[in-house]
Amino acid sequence: VTLKGTNNGYMTKFQIPNSYDPLVHLHDALYIYGQGNGYLSGADQQWFTGTPTGQQLDGSGDTRSIVFSQQVYYADPALDSNHSYHVVVTFTASTTGY
């Protein structure tokens, strides 16, 4: 499984419906804990490898815990009520010989 995030993994100023301001973001990128740990980036990162033990077509079987952590600093920009911080995390899973 690999993962990557929009805006190089940073929570970035966002306005609905789909408008980013990449110059305004939190100081630290999003940190993800699980079998692999690390700061999110815009490039594919190896999250974990292994055998999908007992995985079934109905989704039952192997499960993985994932925890998202975002450090917020006093100096991070405050946003007005029309904006929020936003990031999209993409997980890609693949298997061979399954």
N, C-alpha and C positions, 0 to 999 in steps of 0.2 A: 504494500500500500504506500502510495506517495501522497504528499499534500503540498499545496501552495496557496498563497493568498493574493488578493488584489492589492494594488498600491504598495507593493513590496512588503506586505504583511502588517502594515500600519493601519490603525483605526484612523480614518480620514474624514474630513468634513464632507457631509453628504446632505443633499436636499432632494426630496421626492419631486419628480419621479425617478431621475437617474442622473443627477448632476454631482460630480466630485470636484473638490478643490484640493488637489494633491499637495499644495504648498502648506495646507493647514492640517496637521495630524498630531497625534499624541507622541510624546518623547520616545517611548519604547514600542517596538513591534509586539504583537500578540504572542504570548508564550503558551505552548501546548505541552501538557504532560500526558504520558501514556506509556506504551512500550518504548517509544522513542520520545525524547524530550528536546525542546529547542524553540528558538524564536522563529516565527513564521517569516517567510520571504516570498518574493515573487517567482522564484524558481522551484521546480519540483524538488522535494526533499524526500529521501527514503524514510518512511515512518516505521514500518516493521516488515519483516519477512517471516515466512514459516509456512507450515502446512495448514490449510483450512480444515482443521480437525472436526469431523462430523458435520460439516456444513450441509444443510439441506436446502432444497429449492424453496421451501416456505420461509427461509430466513433463520430457522432455528439452528443451533450448533455453536460454533466458536463465537465468542463475544470479546470485545476489547473495551476497556474503560478509557475515556478521553476527558481531560479537564482543561478548560480554557482559563488563562490567567492574564489579566491586563493591569500592569502597574500604571498608576495615575499619579502625576506630579503636580504640586502646587502651581508650577509655572505653565502647565498645559493650557492651551487656549480654551476659554469658556465660549460656548456657542449660544447664539440667540435661539429663541423657541422655534424658529423655522428650519433649523438645521440639527443634525445629530452626527455622531461618529458612526462609521460603517466600515465593515470589511467583509469580503466573501471568501470563505475557505473552501477549497475544492479537494476532496479526497478521491483518489483513483485507485481502484483495486483490480488486480488481474491475477490470473493463475495459469500455469501450464501443467499439463499432465494430470489434471484433476478428474 
